[in-house]
Amino acid sequence: MHYTYLLKLNNGTYYTGFATDLRERVARHNKGDVPHTKKFRPVKLIYYSAFKSKEKALEFEKYLKSGSGIAFRNKRLI
């Protein structure tokens, strides 16, 4: 499976990402292995969607990072 996920960072902001192994990826965020979130640990997984298709997961990640996707995230996912 392929996952699109949302993390809440300890500064109150959100991070949107993609992973094929969600547990391992969140663990890497919390260990400080991901440069973008290293300063904002601990992180909390607040939402994920699973997709059979890598392309669909990446499309959804791209959408969630767009203006309308951020509005959707704020209204429906968090």
URMOTA-V766216 format. One record per helix or strand. SS is the DSSP state (hx for helix, st for strand). FROM is the first residue (numbers start at 0). TO is the last residue. If there is no record, write none. Layout:
# URMOTA-V766216
SS|FROM|TO ; SS|FROM|TO
This chain:
# URMOTA-V766216
st|1|7 ; st|13|18 ; hx|21|30 ; hx|37|39 ; st|43|50 ; hx|53|63 ; hx|66|76
